[in-house]
Amino acid sequence: MNQGRQPAMCQDETRILGMQVKYYLIALAICVIGMAFGFVGKGMIFAIPLLLIISHGLTKIGDAIPIWKDWVGGGVTLTMFAGAILVKFIPETAMETIKNFYVVDDFLVFTIGNLLICSIMGMNRKVLAKAAVGFLPTVLAGVVCAYLFGGLVGALLGYGFWDAILYISQPIMGGGMGAGAIPISKIYASAGIKDAEAYLSMLVAAVVLGNIISIILAAVLNKLGELRPGLTGNGQLVTSANPAVQSAQSAPTAAAAEPVNLTAESIGMILVWIGAFIILGNLARKVVPVNIHPYAWMIIFACAAKILNLFPEKFAQTAKAYLPKYVALAMPPIMLGVGLFYTDIEQFVASISNPVFVLICLATVIGAVLGAGLFGRLFKFNFVESSMAAGLCMANMGGSGDLAVLSAGKRMVLMPFAQISSRLGGAIVMIIAGAMLSLLR
């Protein structure tokens, strides 16, 4: 009997990067000794294992801390904050190796391209197209109200109307870290006033605090639905017959199709088109006489290609299957790099310790809730569901934030619309960020 249970026990054993902990610790020790004694050379062959071994261990720890994983972002945020602290301890030669791969060789840009292109291509085409009927305008209403609430509170408290929007409201509504705060910081940096790292510490503080507030307000909205049943559909977005949006809610997603077997050829196809869209974005930035960032152009081209059905369904299925695997492998190193190179821990602590900063964050998320909830009534959306899916799922930290918000609000059935908010809504915020570059100072 005991022997029959052993395989199950082995399956439940804690693993990091697929390794048993003892093997992970051996690999970690080798990397640490190599850094300490200067045995780390230049090139990605050294940078990749260093990033992987450090970041995945930190992520595993962060995902196991009860309160942290439920309210602050789990392993993603712990890895980022740890990176901001480790920068003081990692030897200079190892830091240079990692930075060359992460910054100079554009590993960060490559990952942003993966997130944006595969997220859009992996969405159900009908859901994406029909979102414009009512849900997308509701998302935009939430964004506008979030900006207004945040800006007005910023103006009243002496922070400044536009500064509150640019540095607090906009990153909160941008769709998380990898597809939100990081590209927004690069968009701001393209104005030539400050470097990306000068912006990112403040943006990160806003995103993390906005995520915490969003999770708390999701639980509050769930309670509101219990107290006022007329404001909720108990998971149903639409209050009455609204064929266009109702069909979008019930439309099968790409995940419902037959499983995709990722092959070397299919992964190569995805990588080629990610590169192609990045090139198109850069080309449009230089050719079109409008000051829009290449990331925004990349999103526009990808959405157009998806809606116009220019790619076969196999491509969408492959993108859908590929993205979670890439995210699982690459996001811990990405967040470690954000901490190492783009996060000033002292500035972050100063931001969240500032009552004015906290109040602007709170006002922004409340604005998103009220804007999405009230405007959604025009399209016969339930207030609670509309506020969560179009409001809070814009103000949280993207995919992990969607899970946390909908779990706290007990509305997991809204995940298709949460994905539209985080992906397409976040993309729209980046387009807005590019259009607002002239307001930076």
C-alpha positions as CSV (number, residue, x, y, z in Angstrom):
1,M,0.0,0.0,0.0
2,N,2.7,2.4,0.9
3,Q,4.7,1.6,-2.2
4,G,1.7,2.4,-4.3
5,R,1.5,5.9,-2.9
6,Q,5.1,6.8,-3.5
7,P,4.7,8.1,-7.0
8,A,2.0,10.5,-5.9
9,M,4.2,11.7,-3.1
10,C,7.0,12.3,-5.6
11,Q,4.6,14.3,-7.9
12,D,3.7,16.5,-4.9
13,E,7.4,17.1,-4.1
14,T,8.5,20.8,-4.3
15,R,10.4,21.4,-7.5
16,I,12.1,24.5,-8.9
17,L,12.6,24.6,-12.6
18,G,11.6,21.0,-12.7
19,M,14.4,20.0,-10.2
20,Q,14.2,18.6,-6.8
21,V,15.2,21.2,-4.2
22,K,18.5,19.4,-3.5
23,Y,19.6,19.7,-7.1
24,Y,18.4,23.2,-7.3
25,L,20.5,24.1,-4.3
26,I,23.6,22.5,-5.9
27,A,23.1,24.5,-9.1
28,L,22.5,27.7,-7.0
29,A,25.7,27.1,-5.0
30,I,27.7,26.7,-8.2
31,C,26.3,30.0,-9.6
32,V,26.9,31.8,-6.3
33,I,30.5,30.6,-6.1
34,G,31.1,31.4,-9.7
35,M,29.9,35.0,-9.1
36,A,31.8,35.4,-5.9
37,F,35.2,34.3,-7.3
38,G,34.8,36.0,-10.7
39,F,34.3,32.8,-12.8
40,V,31.3,34.3,-14.6
41,G,32.2,35.4,-18.2
42,K,30.4,37.5,-20.7
43,G,27.5,36.4,-22.9
44,M,24.1,35.0,-22.6
45,I,25.5,31.5,-21.8
46,F,26.3,32.9,-18.3
47,A,23.5,35.4,-18.0
48,I,20.6,33.0,-18.7
49,P,21.5,30.4,-15.9
50,L,22.1,33.2,-13.4
51,L,18.8,34.8,-14.1
52,L,16.9,31.5,-14.1
53,I,18.4,30.0,-11.0
54,I,18.0,33.1,-8.8
55,S,14.6,34.3,-10.0
56,H,12.8,31.0,-10.0
57,G,13.9,30.2,-6.4
58,L,12.6,33.6,-5.3
59,T,9.4,33.2,-7.2
60,K,8.8,29.8,-5.6
61,I,9.2,31.4,-2.1
62,G,6.9,34.3,-2.9
63,D,4.2,32.0,-4.2
64,A,4.3,30.1,-0.9
65,I,3.9,33.1,1.5
66,P,0.1,33.2,2.4
67,I,-0.7,36.9,2.7
68,W,1.9,38.0,0.2
69,K,0.7,35.6,-2.5
70,D,-2.9,36.6,-2.1
71,W,-2.7,40.4,-1.7
72,V,0.7,41.7,-3.0
73,G,1.3,39.7,-6.1
74,G,3.1,36.6,-4.9
75,G,6.4,35.4,-6.4
76,V,6.3,38.1,-9.2
77,T,6.6,41.0,-6.8
78,L,8.9,39.3,-4.3
79,T,11.4,38.5,-7.1
80,M,11.3,42.2,-8.2
81,F,11.8,43.6,-4.7
82,A,14.5,41.0,-4.0
83,G,16.3,42.1,-7.2
84,A,16.2,45.7,-6.0
85,I,18.0,44.6,-2.8
86,L,20.4,42.1,-4.4
87,V,21.8,44.8,-6.7
88,K,23.9,45.9,-3.7
89,F,25.4,42.4,-3.3
90,I,25.9,40.9,-6.8
91,P,29.5,41.4,-8.0
92,E,30.0,44.0,-10.7
93,T,31.3,41.5,-13.3
94,A,28.2,39.3,-12.9
95,M,25.9,42.4,-13.0
96,E,27.6,43.5,-16.2
97,T,27.0,40.1,-17.8
98,I,23.3,40.0,-16.8
99,K,22.8,43.6,-17.9
100,N,24.3,43.0,-21.3
101,F,21.8,40.2,-22.0
102,Y,18.8,41.9,-20.3
103,V,19.2,45.5,-21.5
104,V,21.7,45.6,-24.4
105,D,20.6,42.4,-26.1
106,D,16.9,43.4,-25.6
107,F,15.7,40.3,-23.7
108,L,13.2,42.7,-22.1
109,V,11.9,43.9,-25.5
110,F,11.7,40.3,-26.8
111,T,9.6,39.3,-23.8
112,I,7.2,42.3,-24.1
113,G,6.7,41.3,-27.8
114,N,5.9,37.8,-26.7
115,L,3.3,39.0,-24.2
116,L,1.6,41.5,-26.4
117,I,1.5,39.5,-29.7
118,C,0.7,36.1,-28.3
119,S,-2.0,37.5,-25.9
120,I,-3.8,39.2,-28.8
121,M,-3.3,36.3,-31.3
122,G,-4.4,33.8,-28.6
123,M,-7.8,35.5,-28.0
124,N,-11.0,34.3,-29.6
125,R,-11.5,36.4,-32.7
126,K,-15.2,36.8,-32.2
127,V,-14.8,37.8,-28.6
128,L,-12.2,40.4,-29.6
129,A,-14.4,41.8,-32.4
130,K,-17.6,41.8,-30.4
131,A,-15.9,43.4,-27.4
132,A,-16.3,46.7,-29.3
133,V,-20.1,46.4,-29.1
134,G,-20.3,47.4,-25.4
135,F,-17.6,46.0,-23.3
136,L,-14.7,47.9,-24.8
137,P,-16.5,51.3,-24.4
138,T,-17.2,50.4,-20.8
139,V,-13.5,49.7,-20.3
140,L,-12.6,53.1,-21.8
141,A,-15.2,54.8,-19.5
142,G,-13.5,53.2,-16.5
143,V,-10.1,54.4,-17.7
144,V,-11.4,58.0,-18.2
145,C,-13.0,58.1,-14.8
146,A,-9.9,56.6,-13.2
147,Y,-7.8,59.3,-14.8
148,L,-10.2,62.0,-13.7
149,F,-10.5,60.8,-10.1
150,G,-6.8,60.3,-9.8
151,G,-6.0,63.7,-11.5
152,L,-8.5,65.6,-9.4
153,V,-7.4,64.2,-6.1
154,G,-3.8,64.9,-7.2
155,A,-4.7,68.5,-8.0
156,L,-6.5,69.0,-4.7
157,L,-3.6,67.5,-2.7
158,G,-0.9,69.5,-4.5
159,Y,0.5,66.6,-6.4
160,G,-0.6,68.0,-9.8
161,F,-3.4,66.9,-12.1
162,W,-1.3,65.6,-15.0
163,D,1.5,64.2,-12.8
164,A,-1.1,62.1,-10.9
165,I,-2.4,60.7,-14.2
166,L,1.0,60.1,-15.8
167,Y,2.8,58.6,-12.8
168,I,0.0,56.9,-10.9
169,S,-3.3,56.5,-12.7
170,Q,-1.9,55.5,-16.0
171,P,0.4,52.7,-14.8
172,I,-2.4,51.4,-12.5
173,M,-4.6,51.1,-15.6
174,G,-1.9,49.7,-17.8
175,G,-2.3,46.0,-17.4
176,G,0.3,45.0,-14.8
177,M,4.1,44.9,-14.9
178,G,5.4,43.1,-18.0
179,A,2.8,44.4,-20.4
180,G,2.1,47.7,-18.5
181,A,4.5,49.5,-16.2
182,I,7.7,48.3,-18.0
183,P,6.7,49.4,-21.6
184,I,5.1,52.6,-20.2
185,S,8.4,53.5,-18.6
186,K,10.1,52.9,-21.9
187,I,7.5,55.0,-23.7
188,Y,8.1,57.8,-21.2
189,A,11.9,57.4,-21.7
190,S,11.5,57.9,-25.4
191,A,10.6,61.5,-24.7
192,G,14.3,62.0,-23.8
193,I,13.7,63.7,-20.5
194,K,14.6,60.8,-18.1
195,D,15.8,57.2,-18.4
196,A,13.3,54.4,-18.0
197,E,14.6,53.4,-14.6
198,A,13.9,56.9,-13.3
199,Y,10.2,56.4,-14.1
200,L,9.8,52.8,-13.3
201,S,10.3,52.9,-9.5
202,M,7.3,55.2,-9.2
203,L,5.3,53.3,-11.7
204,V,5.9,50.0,-10.0
205,A,4.8,51.4,-6.6
206,A,1.5,52.5,-8.2
207,V,0.9,49.2,-9.9
208,V,1.5,47.1,-6.7
209,L,-0.6,49.4,-4.5
210,G,-3.3,49.5,-7.2
211,N,-3.4,45.7,-7.3
212,I,-3.8,45.5,-3.5
213,I,-6.6,48.0,-3.6
214,S,-8.3,46.2,-6.5
215,I,-8.3,42.9,-4.7
216,I,-9.8,44.5,-1.6
217,L,-12.5,46.3,-3.6
218,A,-13.4,43.1,-5.4
219,A,-14.3,41.5,-2.1
220,V,-16.3,44.7,-1.2
221,L,-18.2,44.5,-4.5
222,N,-19.1,40.9,-3.9
223,K,-20.5,41.9,-0.5
224,L,-22.4,44.8,-2.1
225,G,-24.0,42.2,-4.5
226,E,-25.1,40.1,-1.5
227,L,-26.6,43.2,0.2
228,R,-28.1,44.6,-3.0
229,P,-29.1,41.7,-5.3
230,G,-30.4,44.1,-8.0
231,L,-26.8,45.2,-8.7
232,T,-25.4,41.8,-9.6
233,G,-26.0,39.0,-12.0
234,N,-24.1,36.5,-9.8
235,G,-21.4,36.2,-12.5
236,Q,-23.5,37.1,-15.5
237,L,-22.3,40.4,-17.1
238,V,-25.5,41.1,-19.1
239,T,-28.7,42.0,-17.3
240,S,-31.0,41.1,-20.2
241,A,-30.9,40.0,-23.8
242,N,-28.0,41.6,-25.5
243,P,-27.1,39.1,-28.2
244,A,-23.8,40.6,-29.3
245,V,-22.2,40.7,-25.9
246,Q,-23.9,37.7,-24.6
247,S,-22.6,35.6,-27.5
248,A,-19.1,37.0,-26.7
249,Q,-19.4,35.8,-23.1
250,S,-20.4,32.3,-24.1
251,A,-18.1,32.1,-27.1
252,P,-15.7,29.2,-27.0
253,T,-12.1,30.3,-26.4
254,A,-9.0,29.0,-28.1
255,A,-8.4,26.9,-25.1
256,A,-11.6,24.9,-25.8
257,A,-10.1,23.6,-29.0
258,E,-8.1,20.5,-29.3
259,P,-4.7,20.6,-27.5
260,V,-1.8,21.9,-29.5
261,N,1.5,19.9,-29.6
262,L,4.2,22.5,-29.6
263,T,7.0,21.6,-32.0
264,A,10.3,23.2,-32.9
265,E,8.6,24.4,-36.2
266,S,5.6,25.9,-34.4
267,I,7.7,27.7,-31.9
268,G,9.9,29.0,-34.7
269,M,6.8,30.3,-36.5
270,I,5.7,32.2,-33.4
271,L,9.2,33.7,-32.8
272,V,9.4,34.8,-36.5
273,W,6.1,36.7,-36.3
274,I,6.9,38.2,-32.9
275,G,10.0,39.6,-34.6
276,A,8.0,40.7,-37.6
277,F,5.5,42.6,-35.6
278,I,8.3,44.3,-33.6
279,I,9.9,45.4,-36.9
280,L,6.5,46.6,-38.2
281,G,6.1,48.7,-35.0
282,N,9.5,50.3,-35.4
283,L,8.9,50.9,-39.1
284,A,5.5,52.6,-38.5
285,R,7.1,54.8,-35.8
286,K,9.6,56.1,-38.4
287,V,7.3,56.4,-41.4
288,V,4.0,57.6,-39.9
289,P,4.2,61.3,-38.8
290,V,2.4,60.6,-35.4
291,N,4.2,60.3,-32.1
292,I,3.1,56.8,-31.2
293,H,5.5,54.3,-29.6
294,P,6.4,51.1,-31.5
295,Y,4.7,49.0,-28.9
296,A,1.4,50.7,-29.6
297,W,1.8,50.3,-33.4
298,M,2.7,46.6,-32.7
299,I,-0.6,46.2,-30.8
300,I,-2.6,48.0,-33.6
301,F,-1.2,45.7,-36.3
302,A,-1.8,42.6,-34.2
303,C,-5.4,43.5,-33.4
304,A,-6.1,44.3,-37.0
305,A,-4.6,41.0,-38.2
306,K,-6.6,39.1,-35.6
307,I,-9.9,40.7,-36.3
308,L,-9.4,40.5,-40.1
309,N,-8.6,36.8,-39.7
310,L,-5.3,37.1,-41.6
311,F,-3.7,34.2,-39.8
312,P,-5.0,30.6,-39.7
313,E,-6.5,29.2,-36.6
314,K,-3.5,27.0,-36.0
315,F,-1.4,30.1,-35.5
316,A,-3.8,31.3,-32.8
317,Q,-3.9,27.9,-31.1
318,T,-0.1,27.8,-31.1
319,A,0.2,31.3,-29.7
320,K,-2.3,30.3,-27.0
321,A,-0.4,27.2,-26.1
322,Y,3.1,28.8,-26.3
323,L,2.5,31.9,-24.2
324,P,1.8,30.2,-20.8
325,K,5.0,28.2,-21.1
326,Y,7.1,31.2,-22.1
327,V,5.6,33.3,-19.3
328,A,6.3,30.5,-16.7
329,L,9.9,30.3,-17.8
330,A,10.7,34.0,-18.6
331,M,8.7,36.1,-16.2
332,P,10.7,35.4,-13.1
333,P,13.9,36.5,-14.8
334,I,12.2,39.5,-16.3
335,M,10.9,40.6,-12.8
336,L,14.4,40.0,-11.3
337,G,15.8,42.2,-14.0
338,V,13.2,44.9,-13.3
339,G,14.4,44.9,-9.7
340,L,18.1,44.8,-10.5
341,F,18.1,47.6,-13.2
342,Y,14.8,49.6,-13.0
343,T,13.7,49.7,-9.4
344,D,15.0,52.1,-6.8
345,I,13.9,50.5,-3.5
346,E,14.3,53.7,-1.6
347,Q,12.1,55.7,-4.0
348,F,9.5,52.9,-3.9
349,V,9.3,52.9,-0.1
350,A,9.1,56.7,-0.2
351,S,6.2,56.5,-2.6
352,I,4.0,54.0,-0.7
353,S,4.8,55.8,2.5
354,N,3.4,59.1,1.1
355,P,-0.3,59.5,2.1
356,V,-0.9,61.6,-0.9
357,F,0.4,58.9,-3.2
358,V,-1.8,56.3,-1.5
359,L,-4.9,58.5,-1.8
360,I,-4.4,59.1,-5.5
361,C,-4.0,55.3,-6.0
362,L,-7.2,54.7,-4.1
363,A,-9.1,57.4,-6.0
364,T,-7.9,55.9,-9.3
365,V,-9.2,52.5,-8.6
366,I,-12.5,53.8,-7.2
367,G,-12.8,55.9,-10.4
368,A,-12.3,52.7,-12.5
369,V,-15.0,50.9,-10.5
370,L,-17.6,53.7,-10.8
371,G,-16.8,54.6,-14.4
372,A,-17.1,51.0,-15.6
373,G,-20.0,50.1,-13.3
374,L,-22.2,53.1,-14.2
375,F,-21.3,53.3,-17.9
376,G,-21.9,49.6,-18.2
377,R,-25.5,50.1,-17.3
378,L,-26.0,51.8,-20.6
379,F,-25.3,48.5,-22.3
380,K,-27.4,46.6,-19.8
381,F,-24.4,45.3,-17.8
382,N,-24.8,44.4,-14.1
383,F,-23.0,47.0,-12.0
384,V,-21.0,44.5,-9.9
385,E,-19.8,42.4,-12.8
386,S,-19.1,45.4,-15.0
387,S,-17.1,47.1,-12.2
388,M,-15.0,44.0,-11.7
389,A,-14.4,42.9,-15.3
390,A,-14.0,46.3,-16.9
391,G,-12.8,48.3,-13.9
392,L,-10.8,46.3,-11.4
393,C,-9.4,43.9,-14.0
394,M,-7.9,47.0,-15.7
395,A,-6.5,48.3,-12.4
396,N,-4.9,45.1,-11.2
397,M,-1.5,43.4,-12.2
398,G,-2.6,41.7,-15.3
399,G,-3.1,37.9,-15.4
400,S,-2.2,37.1,-11.8
401,G,-4.2,40.2,-10.7
402,D,-7.2,38.9,-12.7
403,L,-7.1,35.7,-10.9
404,A,-6.8,37.4,-7.5
405,V,-9.6,39.9,-8.2
406,L,-12.1,37.5,-9.6
407,S,-11.3,35.0,-6.8
408,A,-11.8,37.7,-4.1
409,G,-15.0,38.8,-5.9
410,K,-16.2,35.2,-6.5
411,R,-16.7,35.9,-10.2
412,M,-14.3,33.6,-12.0
413,V,-16.8,33.1,-14.8
414,L,-15.8,36.6,-16.0
415,M,-12.3,35.6,-16.9
416,P,-12.8,36.0,-20.7
417,F,-13.8,39.6,-20.2
418,A,-11.0,40.1,-17.6
419,Q,-8.6,39.0,-20.3
420,I,-9.9,41.6,-22.7
421,S,-9.5,44.2,-20.0
422,S,-5.9,43.2,-19.2
423,R,-4.8,42.6,-22.7
424,L,-6.7,44.9,-25.1
425,G,-7.6,47.5,-22.5
426,G,-4.0,47.6,-21.3
427,A,-2.9,48.0,-24.9
428,I,-5.1,51.0,-25.3
429,V,-3.6,52.6,-22.2
430,M,-0.2,52.2,-23.8
431,I,-1.5,54.0,-27.0
432,I,-2.8,56.7,-24.7
433,A,0.6,56.9,-22.9
434,G,2.3,57.4,-26.2
435,A,-0.1,60.2,-27.1
436,M,0.5,61.9,-23.8
437,L,4.3,62.2,-24.1
438,S,4.2,65.9,-24.6
439,L,2.8,66.3,-21.0
440,L,6.0,64.8,-19.4
441,R,8.3,67.1,-17.6
